[in-house]
Amino acid sequence: MRIIIKKESCIGCEICVNTCPEVFMEWGLYMRPVFEVREPERYKALIERAIEGCPARAISIDGVELKEDGTRG
């Protein structure tokens, strides 16, 4: 599973890190715009919760972004 983060949209609120630190803490350390998640099935529900909770809508999975109303687009 690839996580894509629009660094220019990220506001640094750390909701993603607080929701799923096992995945997003590593991103915060390196600030890579695209990274692979090891053991994606283990963290899938938490990653999706982090995506839905992102107020800047800066996170997507494999390029699938959420619309303004929070649904996948």
Secondary structure as UniProt FT lines:
FT   STRAND          2..5
FT   TURN            7..9
FT   HELIX           15..19
FT   HELIX           21..30
FT   STRAND          34..36
FT   HELIX           40..53
FT   TURN            55..56
FT   STRAND          59..61
FT   TURN            62..63
FT   TURN            68..69
//
